[in-house]
Structures are given as C-alpha cells and as structure tokens.
Amino acid sequence: MELFREDGCLSDEGLHALTAGQLDELGRLEAAEHLAYCDKCTDRYTALLTADALADPPRDVRRTVMSAIWVRLMQSTYGRAAVAGVAAVLALTMWRTGALTFVTDHGSDLQALLPTVQVTLPEKQPPKILPEKLGRPVTSRPGENIYTRVSSVLESLLNAAENIKS
C-alpha cells in the first residue's frame, strides 16, 4: 500500500487506512505531519471523517438563524444607532409637517378624547432621607394637569425653533 501519491499528497488508499486505524506508528506520524501543512489533504481527510456524521437537519433552520442574527444586530451598537436614526428622522418629519403644532393647537380636543385620571396622594410623611440629599421636588400649579404641562413644553420648543429659523 502506498501512503503518498507521486505529487506528494496522501493517496486515497492511505487516507482510508488512516481513518480505519490500519497504519503503523511511522505511517501515522508521516500522515499527521503532511496533514499539518497540506490544506487539500486536510479537506479530503475531514470529508472522510465527517461523511456519515453530517446529516440534514430535521427542519429548516434558516428562519431561526436569521431571527437570532436580527436580535444580535439590534443589540449591537450599529443596530441601536440605526433605531436612533429612524427615530430622529420620524421626529423631524413630524416637526416639519406640522404634526406637533397640530397637537399643541388642539390640546383641548385631545384632552376630551383621553380619559381623565385622578390620583390621590397619601398624607405627607416626614422624609427618611435628609432633604438636601433628595434634590429639588417637582411642583405643579393648582388646576394644572399633565396635558397642559406637555402642551406648554411643546409650544415653547416650537417657539424656540421658529426663533432659530428667523
């Protein structure tokens, strides 16, 4: 049995003997040394070893793999940057088309459509943390609700934007 062909690569007979464990110690060493630097023989040897080990998956895994890739993309920095870019384009589009102005001008109409929520706060108890550690408390004016606060903030932003334009 010839272990090597004339071109210096392992013969088919030699590869089969190597996979079947029929080579002596010197033959195994020579074959291992050759496989260490010959990519063609390494590919042929790997194909022989995995010919019966590889099988078709029981179902199509393309959808599962693509969804995993999509999740990884969205978790990466580039995915987050893409989402932020889309959000910025959407916000600029809404601003330029006047959708924000419509919301601020018709705030009372929107307030009539949205349900009214009343929140009752518990009685004020002394803070357990020192007041200087708490920061500035949020205060609201009597009779003011969240809709008027949001619309006033949006209105001031639009006014500032118009001042920048002119």
DOVOSE-288703 format. One record per residue: residue number from 1; x, y, z of N, C-alpha, C, CB in turn. Coordinates in pm, whole numbers. Glycine has a CB too. Layout:
% DOVOSE-288703
NUM | X | Y | Z | X | Y | Z | X | Y | Z | X | Y | Z
...
% end
This chain:
% DOVOSE-288703
1 | 85 | -117 | 0 | 0 | 0 | 0 | 90 | 124 | 0 | -97 | -1 | 123
2 | 57 | 216 | -88 | 130 | 341 | -98 | 57 | 446 | -16 | 145 | 386 | -247
3 | 129 | 511 | 76 | 70 | 612 | 161 | 60 | 745 | 87 | 152 | 629 | 289
4 | 157 | 775 | 0 | 160 | 903 | -71 | 154 | 881 | -221 | 286 | 982 | -35
5 | 97 | 976 | -292 | 93 | 975 | -439 | 224 | 1033 | -493 | -29 | 1055 | -493
6 | 235 | 1038 | -624 | 355 | 1091 | -687 | 370 | 1242 | -665 | 353 | 1061 | -835
7 | 256 | 1313 | -651 | 264 | 1458 | -630 | 292 | 1495 | -485 | 134 | 1524 | -674
8 | 306 | 1398 | -396 | 342 | 1422 | -257 | 223 | 1424 | -161 | 415 | 1551 | -247
9 | 102 | 1420 | -213 | -17 | 1421 | -126 | -52 | 1278 | -86 | -138 | 1489 | -197
10 | -134 | 1268 | 17 | -178 | 1136 | 62 | -267 | 1071 | -43 | -252 | 1146 | 197
11 | -249 | 941 | -63 | -333 | 870 | -158 | -467 | 839 | -93 | -263 | 739 | -207
12 | -567 | 807 | -175 | -698 | 771 | -122 | -688 | 647 | -34 | -799 | 746 | -237
13 | -606 | 554 | -77 | -583 | 432 | 0 | -520 | 463 | 136 | -492 | 335 | -79
14 | -423 | 558 | 136 | -358 | 597 | 260 | -454 | 669 | 355 | -238 | 685 | 229
15 | -541 | 755 | 298 | -640 | 825 | 382 | -738 | 726 | 445 | -716 | 929 | 299
16 | -782 | 628 | 368 | -874 | 527 | 423 | -807 | 445 | 531 | -926 | 435 | 312
17 | -680 | 412 | 509 | -606 | 335 | 611 | -588 | 419 | 737 | -468 | 290 | 556
18 | -566 | 549 | 721 | -550 | 638 | 836 | -681 | 647 | 915 | -505 | 779 | 790
19 | -794 | 662 | 847 | -923 | 672 | 917 | -962 | 540 | 981 | -1032 | 718 | 820
20 | -920 | 429 | 921 | -955 | 298 | 977 | -859 | 255 | 1087 | -957 | 193 | 867
21 | -750 | 332 | 1107 | -653 | 297 | 1210 | -563 | 182 | 1173 | -723 | 265 | 1336
22 | -537 | 160 | 1044 | -458 | 47 | 997 | -311 | 82 | 972 | -518 | -6 | 870
23 | -270 | 205 | 1001 | -131 | 243 | 979 | -48 | 217 | 1103 | -121 | 391 | 939
24 | 79 | 188 | 1079 | 170 | 172 | 1192 | 208 | 311 | 1245 | 297 | 92 | 1151
25 | 289 | 315 | 1350 | 321 | 443 | 1416 | 395 | 537 | 1321 | 406 | 418 | 1542
26 | 488 | 486 | 1243 | 563 | 570 | 1149 | 470 | 626 | 1042 | 678 | 491 | 1084
27 | 379 | 545 | 990 | 284 | 590 | 888 | 190 | 698 | 944 | 201 | 471 | 836
28 | 145 | 680 | 1069 | 58 | 781 | 1133 | 132 | 913 | 1151 | 6 | 731 | 1269
29 | 260 | 906 | 1191 | 339 | 1027 | 1209 | 361 | 1100 | 1076 | 474 | 993 | 1273
30 | 394 | 1024 | 970 | 414 | 1086 | 839 | 285 | 1150 | 789 | 464 | 982 | 738
31 | 172 | 1082 | 807 | 43 | 1134 | 762 | 5 | 1259 | 842 | -67 | 1027 | 775
32 | 29 | 1256 | 973 | -4 | 1371 | 1057 | 82 | 1492 | 1020 | 16 | 1337 | 1206
33 | 210 | 1468 | 990 | 298 | 1577 | 951 | 251 | 1638 | 819 | 443 | 1529 | 940
34 | 212 | 1551 | 725 | 164 | 1601 | 596 | 33 | 1678 | 612 | 145 | 1485 | 497
35 | -57 | 1628 | 694 | -186 | 1696 | 715 | -168 | 1830 | 783 | -279 | 1608 | 798
36 | -58 | 1850 | 853 | -35 | 1975 | 923 | -11 | 2091 | 826 | 84 | 1962 | 1017
37 | 37 | 2062 | 705 | 66 | 2173 | 613 | -8 | 2163 | 480 | 213 | 2180 | 588
38 | -72 | 2054 | 448 | -139 | 2038 | 319 | -290 | 2057 | 337 | -108 | 1899 | 257
39 | -341 | 2171 | 288 | -483 | 2201 | 304 | -572 | 2107 | 221 | -510 | 2344 | 264
40 | -527 | 2067 | 102 | -607 | 1978 | 18 | -629 | 1844 | 87 | -539 | 1956 | -119
41 | -522 | 1788 | 141 | -534 | 1658 | 209 | -614 | 1671 | 338 | -394 | 1601 | 239
42 | -598 | 1784 | 408 | -675 | 1805 | 531 | -824 | 1810 | 498 | -631 | 1935 | 602
43 | -861 | 1878 | 389 | -1002 | 1883 | 348 | -1053 | 1744 | 310 | -1020 | 1979 | 229
44 | -973 | 1668 | 237 | -1015 | 1532 | 199 | -1029 | 1443 | 323 | -913 | 1469 | 101
45 | -936 | 1455 | 417 | -939 | 1376 | 541 | -1062 | 1414 | 625 | -810 | 1398 | 623
46 | -1089 | 1544 | 635 | -1206 | 1589 | 711 | -1334 | 1539 | 646 | -1209 | 1741 | 722
47 | -1340 | 1542 | 513 | -1459 | 1493 | 443 | -1480 | 1344 | 469 | -1447 | 1520 | 292
48 | -1371 | 1269 | 474 | -1384 | 1127 | 505 | -1435 | 1103 | 647 | -1250 | 1056 | 486
49 | -1384 | 1184 | 740 | -1424 | 1166 | 880 | -1569 | 1207 | 905 | -1333 | 1245 | 971
50 | -1616 | 1308 | 832 | -1749 | 1362 | 859 | -1853 | 1319 | 757 | -1744 | 1511 | 863
51 | -1819 | 1230 | 666 | -1913 | 1191 | 562 | -2040 | 1133 | 619 | -1849 | 1092 | 468
52 | -2030 | 1047 | 717 | -2151 | 987 | 774 | -2200 | 1061 | 898 | -2124 | 842 | 808
53 | -2119 | 1153 | 949 | -2158 | 1225 | 1071 | -2254 | 1340 | 1041 | -2034 | 1278 | 1143
54 | -2240 | 1399 | 922 | -2327 | 1511 | 888 | -2459 | 1460 | 835 | -2260 | 1602 | 785
55 | -2565 | 1521 | 881 | -2698 | 1483 | 836 | -2778 | 1610 | 812 | -2769 | 1390 | 940
56 | -2881 | 1598 | 734 | -2969 | 1712 | 711 | -3049 | 1740 | 837 | -3063 | 1686 | 590
57 | -3069 | 1867 | 869 | -3147 | 1898 | 988 | -3292 | 1853 | 969 | -3141 | 2050 | 1020
58 | -3360 | 1820 | 1078 | -3497 | 1769 | 1066 | -3595 | 1877 | 1018 | -3544 | 1714 | 1200
59 | -3559 | 2004 | 1033 | -3645 | 2112 | 985 | -3556 | 2224 | 933 | -3740 | 2164 | 1099
60 | -3615 | 2316 | 861 | -3541 | 2428 | 806 | -3503 | 2523 | 920 | -3623 | 2502 | 697
61 | -3374 | 2548 | 935 | -3326 | 2632 | 1044 | -3297 | 2775 | 998 | -3202 | 2572 | 1106
62 | -3327 | 2806 | 873 | -3297 | 2939 | 821 | -3369 | 3048 | 900 | -3334 | 2948 | 674
63 | -3496 | 3029 | 926 | -3574 | 3131 | 997 | -3519 | 3152 | 1138 | -3723 | 3091 | 1003
64 | -3485 | 3044 | 1207 | -3432 | 3055 | 1343 | -3298 | 3127 | 1344 | -3417 | 2916 | 1405
65 | -3212 | 3092 | 1251 | -3080 | 3155 | 1243 | -3094 | 3303 | 1209 | -2991 | 3084 | 1139
66 | -3179 | 3336 | 1113 | -3195 | 3475 | 1073 | -3255 | 3558 | 1187 | -3285 | 3485 | 949
67 | -3347 | 3501 | 1264 | -3402 | 3577 | 1377 | -3297 | 3598 | 1485 | -3525 | 3505 | 1437
68 | -3211 | 3501 | 1507 | -3103 | 3518 | 1605 | -3005 | 3625 | 1558 | -3029 | 3384 | 1628
69 | -2976 | 3628 | 1428 | -2888 | 3731 | 1374 | -2953 | 3868 | 1390 | -2855 | 3703 | 1225
70 | -3083 | 3877 | 1364 | -3153 | 4005 | 1377 | -3150 | 4055 | 1522 | -3298 | 3990 | 1329
71 | -3170 | 3965 | 1617 | -3165 | 4005 | 1758 | -3027 | 4055 | 1795 | -3206 | 3887 | 1849
72 | -2924 | 3984 | 1752 | -2786 | 4028 | 1780 | -2757 | 4164 | 1716 | -2685 | 3924 | 1729
73 | -2808 | 4185 | 1594 | -2788 | 4313 | 1527 | -2853 | 4426 | 1605 | -2844 | 4308 | 1384
74 | -2975 | 4404 | 1652 | -3045 | 4508 | 1726 | -2980 | 4535 | 1861 | -3191 | 4469 | 1746
75 | -2911 | 4435 | 1916 | -2844 | 4454 | 2044 | -2708 | 4521 | 2027 | -2828 | 4321 | 2114
76 | -2658 | 4522 | 1906 | -2526 | 4580 | 1883 | -2535 | 4732 | 1874 | -2462 | 4524 | 1755
77 | -2423 | 4795 | 1873 | -2416 | 4941 | 1866 | -2474 | 4992 | 1734 | -2271 | 4989 | 1881
78 | -2443 | 4924 | 1624 | -2494 | 4968 | 1495 | -2645 | 4958 | 1490 | -2432 | 4887 | 1383
79 | -2701 | 4854 | 1545 | -2846 | 4839 | 1547 | -2912 | 4949 | 1628 | -2885 | 4704 | 1603
80 | -2854 | 4980 | 1742 | -2909 | 5088 | 1824 | -2897 | 5221 | 1752 | -2838 | 5093 | 1959
81 | -2785 | 5243 | 1684 | -2768 | 5367 | 1609 | -2870 | 5376 | 1496 | -2626 | 5377 | 1552
82 | -2900 | 5264 | 1432 | -2999 | 5264 | 1325 | -3137 | 5299 | 1380 | -3003 | 5128 | 1254
83 | -3173 | 5241 | 1494 | -3302 | 5271 | 1556 | -3309 | 5418 | 1596 | -3327 | 5180 | 1678
84 | -3200 | 5472 | 1652 | -3198 | 5613 | 1691 | -3209 | 5702 | 1567 | -3068 | 5645 | 1768
85 | -3145 | 5663 | 1458 | -3155 | 5740 | 1335 | -3296 | 5743 | 1280 | -3062 | 5683 | 1231
86 | -3363 | 5628 | 1281 | -3502 | 5622 | 1235 | -3591 | 5708 | 1324 | -3552 | 5476 | 1234
87 | -3568 | 5704 | 1456 | -3647 | 5786 | 1548 | -3624 | 5935 | 1522 | -3613 | 5752 | 1693
88 | -3500 | 5973 | 1494 | -3470 | 6114 | 1466 | -3538 | 6159 | 1337 | -3318 | 6136 | 1457
89 | -3534 | 6075 | 1233 | -3599 | 6109 | 1107 | -3749 | 6122 | 1126 | -3569 | 6003 | 999
90 | -3808 | 6033 | 1204 | -3951 | 6039 | 1232 | -3986 | 6167 | 1308 | -3995 | 5917 | 1313
91 | -3906 | 6202 | 1408 | -3932 | 6324 | 1485 | -3919 | 6448 | 1398 | -3836 | 6333 | 1604
92 | -3817 | 6454 | 1314 | -3800 | 6569 | 1225 | -3914 | 6577 | 1124 | -3666 | 6561 | 1152
93 | -3958 | 6463 | 1075 | -4070 | 6462 | 981 | -4196 | 6514 | 1046 | -4092 | 6321 | 927
94 | -4223 | 6469 | 1168 | -4341 | 6517 | 1240 | -4331 | 6667 | 1266 | -4359 | 6441 | 1373
95 | -4213 | 6714 | 1296 | -4195 | 6856 | 1325 | -4213 | 6939 | 1199 | -4056 | 6881 | 1385
96 | -4152 | 6894 | 1087 | -4160 | 6970 | 963 | -4299 | 6968 | 901 | -4059 | 6915 | 864
97 | -4376 | 6861 | 920 | -4510 | 6853 | 862 | -4613 | 6927 | 945 | -4552 | 6708 | 846
98 | -4577 | 6967 | 1066 | -4671 | 7041 | 1150 | -4754 | 6954 | 1241 | -4760 | 7122 | 1064
99 | -4719 | 6827 | 1252 | -4797 | 6739 | 1339 | -4787 | 6781 | 1484 | -4751 | 6594 | 1323
100 | -4671 | 6827 | 1526 | -4656 | 6872 | 1665 | -4734 | 7000 | 1690 | -4508 | 6895 | 1697
101 | -4737 | 7089 | 1592 | -4816 | 7212 | 1605 | -4964 | 7177 | 1616 | -4792 | 7307 | 1486
102 | -5009 | 7082 | 1539 | -5148 | 7039 | 1546 | -5182 | 6988 | 1685 | -5176 | 6930 | 1442
103 | -5092 | 6909 | 1742 | -5116 | 6854 | 1876 | -5123 | 6966 | 1979 | -5007 | 6753 | 1914
104 | -5032 | 7063 | 1969 | -5033 | 7170 | 2069 | -5151 | 7264 | 2050 | -4903 | 7249 | 2061
105 | -5192 | 7288 | 1924 | -5306 | 7376 | 1899 | -5438 | 7311 | 1938 | -5309 | 7416 | 1753
106 | -5446 | 7182 | 1927 | -5571 | 7111 | 1956 | -5557 | 7028 | 2082 | -5611 | 7022 | 1838
107 | -5482 | 7076 | 2177 | -5461 | 7003 | 2302 | -5589 | 6981 | 2378 | -5363 | 7077 | 2388
108 | -5680 | 7078 | 2376 | -5806 | 7062 | 2449 | -5892 | 6955 | 2384 | -5882 | 7195 | 2456
109 | -5886 | 6943 | 2249 | -5961 | 6838 | 2181 | -5907 | 6701 | 2219 | -5956 | 6857 | 2030
110 | -5776 | 6691 | 2225 | -5715 | 6564 | 2265 | -5747 | 6532 | 2410 | -5565 | 6568 | 2244
111 | -5753 | 6635 | 2492 | -5782 | 6614 | 2634 | -5922 | 6557 | 2651 | -5767 | 6746 | 2712
112 | -6015 | 6598 | 2565 | -6152 | 6546 | 2573 | -6156 | 6400 | 2531 | -6246 | 6630 | 2485
113 | -6068 | 6360 | 2439 | -6066 | 6221 | 2393 | -6001 | 6127 | 2492 | -5994 | 6212 | 2261
114 | -5900 | 6174 | 2562 | -5826 | 6088 | 2654 | -5897 | 6080 | 2788 | -5682 | 6140 | 2673
115 | -5891 | 5967 | 2854 | -5959 | 5954 | 2983 | -5890 | 6039 | 3090 | -5962 | 5807 | 3027
116 | -5971 | 6085 | 3183 | -5919 | 6164 | 3293 | -5879 | 6069 | 3406 | -6022 | 6268 | 3342
117 | -5762 | 6090 | 3458 | -5711 | 6006 | 3566 | -5688 | 6095 | 3687 | -5580 | 5932 | 3524
118 | -5748 | 6056 | 3797 | -5727 | 6131 | 3920 | -5642 | 6046 | 4013 | -5863 | 6171 | 3987
119 | -5542 | 6108 | 4068 | -5450 | 6038 | 4157 | -5462 | 6101 | 4294 | -5303 | 6044 | 4105
120 | -5484 | 6019 | 4392 | -5487 | 6070 | 4530 | -5357 | 6030 | 4596 | -5611 | 6014 | 4610
121 | -5292 | 6128 | 4651 | -5163 | 6104 | 4716 | -5184 | 6079 | 4864 | -5069 | 6224 | 4695
122 | -5104 | 5993 | 4922 | -5117 | 5970 | 5067 | -5073 | 6095 | 5143 | -5032 | 5848 | 5111
123 | -5110 | 6098 | 5268 | -5071 | 6212 | 5350 | -4920 | 6223 | 5355 | -5129 | 6200 | 5493
124 | -4876 | 6346 | 5363 | -4732 | 6371 | 5361 | -4670 | 6321 | 5490 | -4703 | 6522 | 5341
125 | -4568 | 6240 | 5475 | -4496 | 6188 | 5591 | -4355 | 6245 | 5588 | -4495 | 6031 | 5591
126 | -4295 | 6255 | 5703 | -4159 | 6312 | 5705 | -4064 | 6223 | 5626 | -4109 | 6329 | 5850
127 | -3973 | 6287 | 5552 | -3878 | 6207 | 5472 | -3781 | 6131 | 5560 | -3800 | 6297 | 5375
128 | -3744 | 6014 | 5511 | -3649 | 5932 | 5586 | -3506 | 5966 | 5547 | -3677 | 5783 | 5562
129 | -3492 | 6040 | 5438 | -3360 | 6082 | 5393 | -3351 | 6232 | 5415 | -3334 | 6043 | 5242
130 | -3234 | 6279 | 5441 | -3217 | 6423 | 5463 | -3261 | 6501 | 5340 | -3071 | 6455 | 5498
131 | -3330 | 6614 | 5358 | -3382 | 6688 | 5243 | -3275 | 6732 | 5144 | -3457 | 6808 | 5290
132 | -3154 | 6763 | 5189 | -3051 | 6807 | 5095 | -3005 | 6694 | 5004 | -2932 | 6864 | 5170
133 | -3034 | 6570 | 5038 | -2997 | 6455 | 4956 | -3104 | 6426 | 4850 | -2974 | 6333 | 5045
134 | -3223 | 6480 | 4867 | -3333 | 6446 | 4779 | -3333 | 6522 | 4648 | -3462 | 6469 | 4848
135 | -3282 | 6643 | 4644 | -3288 | 6724 | 4523 | -3412 | 6812 | 4526 | -3288 | 6636 | 4398
136 | -3437 | 6879 | 4415 | -3549 | 6971 | 4407 | -3678 | 6894 | 4380 | -3525 | 7078 | 4298
137 | -3784 | 6918 | 4459 | -3910 | 6846 | 4435 | -3982 | 6903 | 4313 | -4001 | 6854 | 4559
138 | -4063 | 6819 | 4250 | -4143 | 6861 | 4137 | -4268 | 6928 | 4190 | -4178 | 6740 | 4044
139 | -4295 | 7048 | 4144 | -4414 | 7120 | 4190 | -4507 | 7142 | 4073 | -4376 | 7255 | 4256
140 | -4632 | 7145 | 4099 | -4730 | 7175 | 3995 | -4822 | 7283 | 4047 | -4810 | 7048 | 3953
141 | -4873 | 7359 | 3953 | -4964 | 7467 | 3989 | -5103 | 7410 | 4011 | -4966 | 7577 | 3881
142 | -5183 | 7473 | 4097 | -5319 | 7423 | 4118 | -5400 | 7430 | 3988 | -5390 | 7503 | 4229
143 | -5474 | 7326 | 3960 | -5558 | 7322 | 3841 | -5483 | 7281 | 3716 | -5621 | 7455 | 3820
144 | -5353 | 7258 | 3723 | -5274 | 7221 | 3607 | -5265 | 7070 | 3599 | -5133 | 7286 | 3612
145 | -5285 | 7015 | 3481 | -5270 | 6869 | 3466 | -5160 | 6840 | 3365 | -5404 | 6804 | 3421
146 | -5138 | 6715 | 3340 | -5026 | 6673 | 3257 | -5040 | 6720 | 3113 | -5013 | 6522 | 3260
147 | -5164 | 6728 | 3062 | -5186 | 6768 | 2923 | -5144 | 6913 | 2901 | -5332 | 6748 | 2885
148 | -5180 | 6999 | 2993 | -5142 | 7140 | 2977 | -4992 | 7158 | 2994 | -5218 | 7228 | 3077
149 | -4932 | 7080 | 3083 | -4787 | 7091 | 3101 | -4712 | 7046 | 2976 | -4742 | 7007 | 3222
150 | -4755 | 6933 | 2917 | -4689 | 6883 | 2797 | -4709 | 6979 | 2681 | -4742 | 6742 | 2759
151 | -4830 | 7029 | 2666 | -4855 | 7120 | 2554 | -4777 | 7250 | 2571 | -5005 | 7150 | 2541
152 | -4761 | 7298 | 2694 | -4683 | 7420 | 2712 | -4534 | 7396 | 2682 | -4699 | 7473 | 2856
153 | -4485 | 7280 | 2717 | -4345 | 7247 | 2686 | -4325 | 7237 | 2536 | -4304 | 7116 | 2755
154 | -4417 | 7168 | 2467 | -4406 | 7156 | 2322 | -4419 | 7292 | 2254 | -4513 | 7061 | 2268
155 | -4507 | 7375 | 2305 | -4525 | 7508 | 2249 | -4398 | 7591 | 2264 | -4641 | 7578 | 2317
156 | -4334 | 7583 | 2379 | -4210 | 7659 | 2398 | -4099 | 7606 | 2308 | -4166 | 7653 | 2545
157 | -4095 | 7476 | 2286 | -3996 | 7420 | 2193 | -4021 | 7467 | 2050 | -3999 | 7268 | 2198
158 | -4147 | 7470 | 2009 | -4178 | 7517 | 1874 | -4145 | 7664 | 1859 | -4326 | 7492 | 1842
159 | -4174 | 7744 | 1961 | -4142 | 7886 | 1955 | -3990 | 7905 | 1944 | -4196 | 7959 | 2079
160 | -3916 | 7826 | 2019 | -3771 | 7835 | 2012 | -3721 | 7796 | 1873 | -3706 | 7747 | 2119
161 | -3782 | 7696 | 1814 | -3743 | 7652 | 1680 | -3775 | 7759 | 1577 | -3813 | 7521 | 1643
162 | -3889 | 7825 | 1591 | -3925 | 7932 | 1498 | -3831 | 8050 | 1512 | -4070 | 7977 | 1520
163 | -3788 | 8079 | 1634 | -3693 | 8187 | 1655 | -3558 | 8156 | 1593 | -3677 | 8215 | 1804
164 | -3519 | 8030 | 1595 | -3393 | 7991 | 1534 | -3399 | 8004 | 1383 | -3357 | 7847 | 1573
165 | -3515 | 7968 | 1324 | -3534 | 7978 | 1180 | -3521 | 8122 | 1131 | -3669 | 7922 | 1140
166 | -3582 | 8214 | 1206 | -3583 | 8354 | 1160 | -3466 | 8434 | 1210 | -3709 | 8421 | 1203
% end
